[in-house]
């Protein structure tokens, strides 16, 4: 569950000492403004309902997300909201209409839902114990709203990739991932999955919250195989949004 962010202003009056740190203060102000805009997309039910849900406004629709608090992968984390905001507000540069999109570790499905609403052909994936809630959220929010019906299916990182997602027939224009890197023992399998699903022209958008040193190590490993660009850096949320593409092998 996303809690309201507590963003401290880096400059508050004359005591802030901004004279020699104006650039840093300006970056902090931009961070605060952007985070505020992102978090404003969330709303709570105005009345008590029998099924708990949280609401989000994207693509001119009201999206209702149900979480499973007993499952780590079925809780919506702020990185998903950051990624959705970026995709919606940058459609002129990254038009998802009729594009093949894969989401890894889809969780509650918000990113899959928003990309579907933006016109993409979406394959939404996660582990078996998450699929029930994922399918529920995706189907209830995309029915009669999307150009293409999204597909929800199992994908265990690093397992049976060529069998279930053969490279010759599965081409993805975009791969989306939000908060898939944290303290779990499957980081190499995740990297292998990124590698298998990516073609030379595949664009990866990956939002990540930094918690432990493992995240930094994974970024270094990832960067050895992919060209990486920081799109957003949000220190107040400890989140970075990356754009990545496979490194070209020069002949």
C-alpha positions, 0 to 999 in steps of 0.5 A: 500500500502506498503511503503519502510521501513525506518530502522535505523541502531542501530550502526553507527561508534564510536558514537553509543555506541555499546561497552556495547550493542553488542548483541542489535546491532547485533539484530538490524543488523539482523532485518535490513538484514531480513527486506531488504530481505523481502521488496526486494520481492516487485516491481512496474510496469515498465510502466503505466498500465490501472489497478494499481497493485503492484508486488511481487516475490514468489515461482518463480512467478511474482504476481500482486496484485490489491488493493481497497483503499476505503476498509481497508481490501483490502489493502496489509499490510507489515505483509502479506509480512513477512508471505509469505517470511517465508513460502517460505524460510522454506519449508523444515520445513513446507512443505505445499504440499497437506496440507489444509490451511485456511487464515483468513482475506485474504484481497488482497489474497497474502498469499493465492496465495503464499500458493497455489503456494507452493502446499497447498489446500487453503481456502481463506476467508474474508468479503463480501465487500472484496471478489470481489477483493480477488477472482480477485487477487487469480484467476488471479495469481493462474490459471495454476500455482498451484497444487490445485485451491484455494477456495475463500469464505465468513467468518465473524468471529464468525458467523455461524462457525459450519454451514459453517465450521463444525468441523467434516468435516473441518480439517485444517493443517494450519491457516494463518493470517496477520494483522487481529488484530487492532482497531476493535470491533471483537477481541473476535469473531476472537478468537472464530474463531481461536478456532473453526477452530483449531484441536490439530494438527493445526498450526497457523502462525499469523503475526501482526503489533503492533499499540495500546494497544489492540494488546497486550491485544489480545495476552494475551487473545490468549495465554491463549488458545494457545501455542505461539512462536515468529518466527520473531521479526522485531522492525523496522516494529513493526511486530512479526510473531507467531507460535501457537497451541491449548493448550492440555487439560491434563486429 
